[in-house]
Amino acid sequence: MVSVRNVLLGLVSLACCSPLVAQETVRIAVGEWPPYLSENAQHYGVAAHIVEEAFQASDMKVEIDFLPWARVLVYVESGQYDASILWVKTQEREASFLFSDVVLEGEAVFFTTRITP
C-alpha cells in the first residue's frame, strides 16, 4: 500500500527535478524600416524575425513594439525597453549602449533622378 508520505515525497522529487523555470521576455523597441522592420510585415520584417528566432533558441520570448525612432532611443537608454535592433554603431551610441555582433549588413546610398529643363 502506498503511503501519503511516499506520494508527497515523489511529488516533491518530481517538482525539484523538472524544469519549471518561467520563460523570460525580452522587450524590444523598434521603428519602421521596411522591409527589415515593419509592423505590417510577416514576422514584423526579416530583421525582427532573425532576432526573435535567436532569442527563442535560448528559450526567451520576444515582445516587439513599434515606436518613432527618436522615442525608441530614449526608451531603451532609460531602461523602459531591454533592446532595439538595426542601429548604426557610432562612438556616441557606444557610450550608452552595448552592440552585438553584426546580424544584418547592408549599404546605404543616395539616389536621385536628374531633372532637365
C-alpha positions as CSV (number, residue, x, y, z in Angstrom):
1,M,0.0,0.0,0.0
2,V,1.3,3.4,-1.0
3,S,1.5,5.8,1.9
4,V,0.7,9.5,1.8
5,R,4.3,10.2,2.8
6,N,5.7,8.3,-0.2
7,V,3.3,10.1,-2.6
8,L,4.3,13.5,-1.2
9,L,8.0,12.6,-1.4
10,G,7.5,11.5,-5.0
11,L,5.7,14.8,-5.9
12,V,8.4,16.9,-4.3
13,S,11.2,15.0,-6.1
14,L,9.4,15.4,-9.4
15,A,8.9,19.1,-8.8
16,C,12.6,19.6,-7.9
17,C,13.8,17.7,-11.0
18,S,11.5,19.2,-13.6
19,P,12.4,22.4,-15.5
20,L,9.7,24.7,-14.1
21,V,11.6,27.8,-15.0
22,A,9.5,30.8,-16.1
23,Q,10.3,31.9,-19.6
24,E,11.9,35.4,-19.7
25,T,10.5,38.0,-22.0
26,V,12.8,40.5,-23.8
27,R,11.1,43.8,-24.7
28,I,12.5,45.3,-28.0
29,A,11.6,48.7,-29.2
30,V,11.9,49.4,-32.9
31,G,10.8,51.8,-35.6
32,E,9.5,51.3,-39.1
33,W,12.2,50.5,-41.7
34,P,10.6,48.3,-44.4
35,P,11.4,45.6,-45.4
36,Y,13.7,44.9,-42.4
37,L,11.2,46.2,-39.8
38,S,7.6,46.8,-40.3
39,E,4.5,46.4,-38.1
40,N,2.6,45.3,-41.1
41,A,5.1,42.7,-42.4
42,Q,5.1,39.0,-41.8
43,H,7.1,38.4,-38.6
44,Y,7.5,42.2,-38.3
45,G,10.1,42.0,-41.1
46,V,13.2,40.0,-41.8
47,A,15.4,41.6,-39.0
48,A,12.8,41.1,-36.3
49,H,12.3,37.5,-37.4
50,I,16.0,36.8,-37.2
51,V,16.3,38.3,-33.7
52,E,13.1,36.6,-32.5
53,E,14.4,33.2,-33.7
54,A,17.7,33.8,-31.9
55,F,16.1,34.6,-28.6
56,Q,13.6,31.7,-28.9
57,A,16.6,29.3,-29.4
58,S,17.6,30.4,-25.9
59,D,14.0,29.8,-24.6
60,M,13.3,33.5,-24.3
61,K,10.1,35.2,-25.5
62,V,10.3,38.4,-27.5
63,E,7.9,41.4,-27.4
64,I,8.4,43.9,-30.2
65,D,6.9,47.3,-30.0
66,F,6.9,49.9,-32.9
67,L,7.5,53.5,-31.9
68,P,9.0,56.6,-33.5
69,W,12.8,56.1,-33.8
70,A,13.6,59.1,-31.5
71,R,11.4,57.6,-28.8
72,V,13.0,54.2,-29.2
73,L,16.4,55.6,-28.4
74,V,15.1,57.4,-25.3
75,Y,13.1,54.4,-24.0
76,V,16.0,51.9,-24.4
77,E,18.5,54.3,-22.8
78,S,16.2,54.9,-19.9
79,G,15.6,51.1,-19.4
80,Q,11.9,51.1,-20.4
81,Y,12.8,48.6,-23.1
82,D,15.6,45.9,-23.0
83,A,16.9,46.5,-26.5
84,S,16.5,47.8,-30.0
85,I,17.8,46.5,-33.3
86,L,19.3,47.8,-36.6
87,W,21.2,50.8,-35.4
88,V,24.4,52.0,-37.0
89,K,27.2,51.8,-34.4
90,T,28.7,55.3,-33.7
91,Q,31.0,56.5,-30.9
92,E,28.2,58.5,-29.4
93,R,25.9,55.4,-29.2
94,E,28.7,53.2,-28.0
95,A,28.9,55.4,-24.9
96,S,25.4,54.5,-23.9
97,F,24.7,51.1,-25.5
98,L,26.2,47.7,-26.0
99,F,26.3,46.4,-29.5
100,S,26.0,42.8,-30.6
101,D,27.9,41.2,-33.5
102,V,26.6,42.2,-36.9
103,V,23.3,40.4,-37.7
104,L,22.5,42.1,-41.0
105,E,24.8,44.1,-43.2
106,G,23.9,46.5,-45.8
107,E,24.9,49.6,-47.7
108,A,23.3,53.0,-47.6
109,V,23.2,55.1,-50.7
110,F,21.5,58.2,-52.0
111,F,20.0,58.3,-55.4
112,T,18.1,60.9,-57.4
113,T,16.7,61.4,-60.8
114,R,18.1,64.1,-62.9
115,I,15.5,66.7,-63.9
116,T,16.4,68.5,-67.0
117,P,14.8,71.8,-68.0
